[in-house]
Amino acid sequence: ELQNVLNASLEISLRDIPLEEQLQLILQRIVAIPWLALESRGAVFLVQDEPGVLVLKSQHQMPAAILSSCARVPFGRCLCGRAASSGELQFADRVDDRHEVRYPGISPHGHYCVPIISRGKVLGVLNLYVRAGHVRNRTDEEFLPATAAVFASVIEHARVEQQLTSVLSRLRKALGGTIEALALTVERRDPYTAGHQKRVAHLSRAIGDEIGLPRPQIEAVRMAGAIHDIGKVSVPAEILSKPGRLTDLELSLIKTHPTVGYEILKEIEFPWPIARIVLQHHERMNGSGYPEGLSGQAILIEARILGVADVVEAMASHRPYRPALSIEEALEEISHKKGMLYDAIVVDACLRLFKEKGFRLE
């Protein structure tokens, strides 16, 4: 029976549900064990923000009066508080003078109050009702602490998960700040493209969502879009802002920026292949792009998305060598060269966004 409880608890603890719901499902499993002679009632109390105080977190068929009276139980008060303060199982075969919480209509019953302990620290208390007159026995007192240990394991697992989520959130914010700083490095040198990378990132994320990419890939293409021109830090500022036609030499310098961007980013341990996406964002489906002349499926899908978003934003924005074109002209460009230069699925998704879903380049 204990193995069955362990197996069920493991399965429940792996579900993507709140801790309180996990505790309640396990509690329901325990109170249904017939040989424990329980009253099919129980509760789980946890020690949370305030030391020395138990907080009712989950319950099964507890009387309504108890839910308010026992919402918070100080250590040492009533049976649950005594279990918490002593770290030892408390038993009562009837409502006696240790029951400090009383309410109208209280029915005859007894209790097992079992401390939930992990690494010597009380995490909470498992409170189980038993029938009045129940005789405590060795089987109960071996089984119930083992069951409380299951609760301790589930609680610790949930808290570790919560801590990891918090750490990951802080790391993600720090990573976002790093990306923002890198993006500003380019924009400070090339004021004509100020905001270009942000708009490309915004459009790239929308296209990724439209074609149904998994969340990690959507995040990857957004991050890559935000810094896809980082390699332009190696291009002289006068070339970046030159109002006239570029010479072949100047154009060749511009075309080094994906490779330079890759070299800048390749040693950073992103959780996605950001450096390779940046390297490939000027590759084209027919192999006519640069720097490696990749074609078709050899180009990362994130880079194919970024390539389309980059072209649309660049055409629709002002440049020193030409005025901004209309968004319609930009969409006509990618539509006309769909399948030849640009991935057909990506182009179709981009067209739907603008023509059917009201997407705008902010």
C-alpha positions as CSV (number, residue, x, y, z in Angstrom):
1,E,0.0,0.0,0.0
2,L,2.9,2.4,0.8
3,Q,4.4,1.6,-2.6
4,N,1.1,2.4,-4.3
5,V,1.0,5.7,-2.4
6,L,4.6,6.4,-3.4
7,N,3.9,5.6,-7.1
8,A,0.8,7.8,-7.1
9,S,2.6,10.6,-5.4
10,L,5.5,10.5,-7.8
11,E,3.1,10.7,-10.7
12,I,1.2,13.6,-9.1
13,S,4.3,15.5,-8.2
14,L,5.4,15.5,-11.9
15,R,2.2,17.1,-13.1
16,D,2.3,20.8,-14.0
17,I,-0.2,21.8,-11.3
18,P,0.1,24.0,-8.2
19,L,1.6,22.4,-5.0
20,E,-1.8,22.8,-3.2
21,E,-3.5,20.7,-5.8
22,Q,-0.7,18.1,-5.7
23,L,-1.1,17.8,-1.9
24,Q,-4.8,17.5,-2.2
25,L,-4.7,14.7,-4.7
26,I,-2.2,12.7,-2.5
27,L,-4.3,13.4,0.6
28,Q,-7.4,12.0,-1.2
29,R,-5.4,8.9,-2.0
30,I,-4.4,8.4,1.6
31,V,-7.8,8.9,3.2
32,A,-9.3,6.3,0.9
33,I,-7.1,3.5,2.3
34,P,-9.6,1.2,4.0
35,W,-7.5,-0.5,6.6
36,L,-6.4,2.8,8.2
37,A,-9.9,3.3,9.7
38,L,-9.9,6.9,8.7
39,E,-13.0,9.1,8.6
40,S,-12.2,10.2,5.0
41,R,-11.2,13.6,6.3
42,G,-7.8,15.2,6.4
43,A,-5.7,18.3,5.9
44,V,-2.2,19.4,5.1
45,F,-0.7,22.3,6.9
46,L,2.6,24.0,5.8
47,V,5.1,26.3,7.4
48,Q,5.4,29.2,5.0
49,D,6.5,32.8,5.4
50,E,6.0,33.1,9.1
51,P,8.1,30.8,11.3
52,G,6.3,28.9,14.0
53,V,2.9,29.1,12.3
54,L,1.1,26.4,10.3
55,V,-1.0,27.5,7.4
56,L,-3.8,25.2,6.1
57,K,-3.0,24.6,2.4
58,S,-5.1,21.5,1.4
59,Q,-8.0,19.6,2.9
60,H,-10.5,16.9,2.1
61,Q,-14.0,17.0,3.5
62,M,-13.1,19.1,6.5
63,P,-16.0,20.8,8.3
64,A,-16.6,24.4,7.2
65,A,-16.0,25.7,10.7
66,I,-12.5,24.2,10.8
67,L,-11.5,25.9,7.5
68,S,-11.7,29.3,9.2
69,S,-10.8,28.3,12.8
70,C,-7.7,26.4,11.7
71,A,-6.5,28.6,8.8
72,R,-3.5,29.4,10.9
73,V,-2.3,27.3,13.8
74,P,0.7,28.4,16.0
75,F,3.2,25.8,16.9
76,G,2.2,24.2,20.3
77,R,-1.5,24.9,19.8
78,C,-3.9,22.1,19.5
79,L,-2.7,18.6,18.2
80,C,-1.3,19.9,14.9
81,G,0.7,22.7,16.6
82,R,2.0,20.1,19.2
83,A,3.1,17.8,16.3
84,A,4.9,20.7,14.7
85,S,6.7,21.9,17.8
86,S,7.7,18.5,19.1
87,G,8.5,16.9,15.7
88,E,6.6,13.8,16.9
89,L,3.4,12.1,15.9
90,Q,0.4,13.1,18.0
91,F,-2.6,10.8,18.5
92,A,-6.0,11.3,20.1
93,D,-8.8,8.7,20.1
94,R,-11.5,11.3,20.9
95,V,-12.0,15.1,21.2
96,D,-10.2,15.8,24.5
97,D,-8.8,18.8,26.2
98,R,-5.9,19.0,23.8
99,H,-8.4,20.1,21.1
100,E,-8.2,23.8,21.7
101,V,-10.2,24.6,18.6
102,R,-13.9,23.9,19.2
103,Y,-16.9,24.8,17.1
104,P,-20.7,24.2,17.2
105,G,-21.8,20.7,16.1
106,I,-18.3,19.1,16.5
107,S,-18.7,15.4,15.9
108,P,-16.9,12.6,17.8
109,H,-13.6,11.8,16.2
110,G,-9.9,11.2,16.9
111,H,-6.7,12.4,15.1
112,Y,-3.4,11.4,13.9
113,C,-1.3,14.5,13.5
114,V,2.0,13.6,11.8
115,P,4.8,16.1,11.4
116,I,6.2,16.5,7.8
117,I,9.9,16.7,8.2
118,S,12.8,17.1,5.8
119,R,16.5,17.2,6.8
120,G,15.5,17.8,10.4
121,K,13.2,20.7,9.6
122,V,9.4,20.7,10.1
123,L,7.8,21.6,6.8
124,G,4.2,21.1,8.0
125,V,1.8,18.6,9.5
126,L,-0.5,15.9,8.0
127,N,-3.8,15.9,10.0
128,L,-6.0,12.7,9.5
129,Y,-9.3,12.1,11.2
130,V,-10.0,8.7,12.7
131,R,-13.1,7.2,14.1
132,A,-13.8,8.0,17.8
133,G,-12.3,5.2,20.0
134,H,-9.8,4.2,17.4
135,V,-6.9,2.3,19.0
136,R,-3.4,3.5,17.9
137,N,-1.3,0.6,16.6
138,R,2.1,-0.1,15.3
139,T,1.0,-0.5,11.6
140,D,-0.5,3.0,11.6
141,E,2.5,4.5,13.3
142,E,4.9,3.0,10.8
143,F,2.9,3.8,7.8
144,L,1.9,7.4,8.5
145,P,5.4,8.8,9.1
146,A,6.4,7.1,5.8
147,T,3.5,8.8,4.1
148,A,4.5,12.2,5.7
149,A,7.9,11.6,4.2
150,V,6.2,11.4,0.8
151,F,4.6,14.8,1.4
152,A,8.0,16.2,2.4
153,S,9.5,15.0,-0.8
154,V,6.7,16.5,-2.9
155,I,7.0,19.8,-1.0
156,E,10.8,20.0,-1.4
157,H,10.5,19.2,-5.1
158,A,8.0,22.0,-5.6
159,R,10.1,24.5,-3.7
160,V,13.2,23.6,-5.7
161,E,11.2,24.0,-8.9
162,Q,10.0,27.4,-7.6
163,Q,13.5,28.5,-6.8
164,L,14.8,27.3,-10.2
165,T,11.9,29.2,-11.9
166,S,12.9,32.4,-10.0
167,V,16.6,32.0,-10.9
168,L,15.8,31.3,-14.5
169,S,13.5,34.4,-14.6
170,R,16.4,36.6,-13.2
171,L,18.8,35.0,-15.7
172,R,16.4,35.7,-18.6
173,K,16.1,39.3,-17.5
174,A,19.9,39.6,-17.3
175,L,20.2,38.0,-20.7
176,G,17.6,40.4,-22.1
177,G,19.6,43.4,-20.7
178,T,22.8,42.0,-22.4
179,I,21.0,41.7,-25.7
180,E,19.6,45.2,-25.3
181,A,23.1,46.6,-24.6
182,L,24.6,44.8,-27.7
183,A,21.8,46.1,-29.9
184,L,22.4,49.7,-28.7
185,T,26.1,49.3,-29.6
186,V,25.1,49.0,-33.3
187,E,22.4,51.7,-33.2
188,R,24.7,54.3,-31.6
189,R,27.1,53.9,-34.6
190,D,24.3,53.8,-37.2
191,P,21.5,56.2,-36.3
192,Y,19.7,55.5,-39.6
193,T,19.0,52.0,-38.4
194,A,17.9,52.9,-34.9
195,G,15.0,50.7,-34.0
196,H,15.6,48.5,-37.0
197,Q,16.7,45.5,-34.9
198,K,13.8,45.9,-32.5
199,R,11.2,46.0,-35.3
200,V,12.8,43.0,-37.0
201,A,12.8,41.1,-33.7
202,H,9.1,42.0,-33.2
203,L,8.1,40.8,-36.7
204,S,10.3,37.7,-36.5
205,R,8.6,36.6,-33.3
206,A,5.2,37.2,-34.9
207,I,6.1,35.1,-37.9
208,G,7.4,32.3,-35.7
209,D,4.2,32.3,-33.8
210,E,2.1,32.3,-37.0
211,I,3.8,29.3,-38.4
212,G,3.6,27.4,-35.1
213,L,7.2,27.2,-34.0
214,P,7.7,25.9,-30.4
215,R,8.2,28.6,-27.7
216,P,11.9,28.1,-27.4
217,Q,12.4,28.7,-31.1
218,I,10.2,31.7,-31.1
219,E,12.3,33.1,-28.3
220,A,15.5,32.3,-30.2
221,V,14.4,34.1,-33.3
222,R,13.3,37.1,-31.3
223,M,16.6,37.3,-29.5
224,A,18.6,36.8,-32.7
225,G,16.5,39.5,-34.4
226,A,17.4,42.0,-31.6
227,I,21.1,41.7,-32.3
228,H,21.3,40.4,-35.9
229,D,23.4,43.4,-37.1
230,I,25.9,43.3,-34.2
231,G,28.6,42.6,-36.7
232,K,28.2,46.1,-38.2
233,V,30.4,47.3,-35.4
234,S,33.4,46.4,-37.6
235,V,32.1,48.5,-40.5
236,P,33.3,52.2,-40.6
237,A,30.5,54.5,-39.6
238,E,30.9,56.6,-42.7
239,I,30.0,53.6,-44.9
240,L,27.0,52.8,-42.8
241,S,25.6,56.3,-43.1
242,K,26.8,57.0,-46.7
243,P,24.0,58.7,-48.7
244,G,25.1,57.5,-52.1
245,R,25.7,54.2,-53.8
246,L,28.3,51.9,-52.2
247,T,31.4,50.9,-54.1
248,D,32.2,47.2,-54.5
249,L,34.8,47.4,-51.7
250,E,32.3,49.1,-49.4
251,L,29.7,46.5,-50.2
252,S,32.1,43.7,-49.4
253,L,32.8,45.3,-46.0
254,I,29.1,45.4,-45.3
255,K,28.7,41.8,-46.2
256,T,31.2,40.8,-43.5
257,H,28.8,41.7,-40.8
258,P,27.1,38.2,-40.4
259,T,30.5,36.6,-40.0
260,V,31.7,39.2,-37.6
261,G,28.4,38.9,-35.6
262,Y,29.0,35.2,-35.4
263,E,32.5,35.6,-34.1
264,I,31.3,38.1,-31.4
265,L,28.4,35.8,-30.3
266,K,29.8,32.2,-30.7
267,E,31.4,32.0,-27.3
268,I,28.3,33.2,-25.4
269,E,26.4,30.3,-24.0
270,F,22.9,31.2,-25.1
271,P,20.3,28.5,-24.7
272,W,19.6,28.8,-28.4
273,P,21.9,28.8,-31.5
274,I,21.9,32.6,-31.7
275,A,25.3,32.9,-33.3
276,R,24.4,30.6,-36.2
277,I,21.1,32.3,-36.8
278,V,22.9,35.7,-37.0
279,L,25.5,34.1,-39.3
280,Q,22.8,32.8,-41.7
281,H,20.3,35.6,-41.8
282,H,21.5,36.8,-45.3
283,E,21.5,33.3,-46.8
284,R,18.9,32.7,-49.5
285,M,16.8,29.6,-50.5
286,N,18.5,29.3,-54.0
287,G,22.0,29.6,-52.5
288,S,22.6,33.2,-53.7
289,G,23.1,34.6,-50.2
290,Y,26.1,35.1,-48.1
291,P,28.5,34.4,-46.3
292,E,28.4,30.6,-47.0
293,G,26.0,30.3,-49.9
294,L,23.7,27.9,-48.0
295,S,20.4,26.9,-49.6
296,G,17.1,25.4,-48.7
297,Q,16.8,23.4,-45.5
298,A,20.5,23.8,-44.8
299,I,19.5,27.3,-43.5
300,L,18.1,27.3,-40.0
301,I,14.3,28.0,-40.0
302,E,15.0,30.9,-37.5
303,A,17.4,32.4,-40.0
304,R,14.9,32.0,-42.8
305,I,12.3,33.9,-40.7
306,L,14.9,36.6,-39.8
307,G,15.8,37.0,-43.4
308,V,12.3,37.8,-44.5
309,A,11.6,40.1,-41.5
310,D,14.9,41.9,-42.2
311,V,14.0,42.6,-45.8
312,V,10.5,43.8,-45.1
313,E,11.6,46.2,-42.3
314,A,14.5,47.5,-44.3
315,M,12.5,48.3,-47.4
316,A,9.7,50.0,-45.4
317,S,12.2,52.2,-43.5
318,H,14.2,55.3,-44.5
319,R,17.8,54.8,-45.4
320,P,20.5,57.4,-46.2
321,Y,20.6,56.2,-49.8
322,R,16.8,56.2,-50.4
323,P,13.5,57.2,-48.9
324,A,11.3,54.6,-47.3
325,L,9.2,52.4,-49.5
326,S,5.6,51.4,-48.7
327,I,4.9,48.2,-46.8
328,E,2.9,47.1,-49.8
329,E,6.1,47.3,-52.0
330,A,8.0,45.4,-49.4
331,L,5.4,42.6,-49.3
332,E,5.4,42.6,-53.1
333,E,9.1,42.0,-53.0
334,I,9.0,38.9,-50.8
335,S,5.9,37.6,-52.5
336,H,7.5,37.9,-56.0
337,K,10.6,36.1,-54.8
338,K,8.9,33.5,-52.6
339,G,10.5,30.1,-52.9
340,M,13.5,31.5,-54.9
341,L,15.1,33.8,-52.3
342,Y,12.7,33.5,-49.4
343,D,11.1,30.4,-47.7
344,A,7.6,30.1,-49.0
345,I,6.0,29.1,-45.7
346,V,7.7,32.1,-43.9
347,V,6.6,34.5,-46.7
348,D,3.0,33.2,-46.6
349,A,2.9,33.7,-42.8
350,C,4.3,37.2,-43.1
351,L,1.7,38.1,-45.7
352,R,-1.1,36.8,-43.5
353,L,0.1,38.9,-40.6
354,F,0.0,42.2,-42.6
355,K,-3.0,41.5,-44.9
356,E,-5.3,39.5,-42.7
357,K,-4.3,40.2,-39.1
358,G,-3.5,43.9,-39.0
359,F,0.2,43.5,-38.0
360,R,2.1,46.8,-38.1
361,L,5.8,47.7,-37.9
362,E,5.9,49.8,-34.7
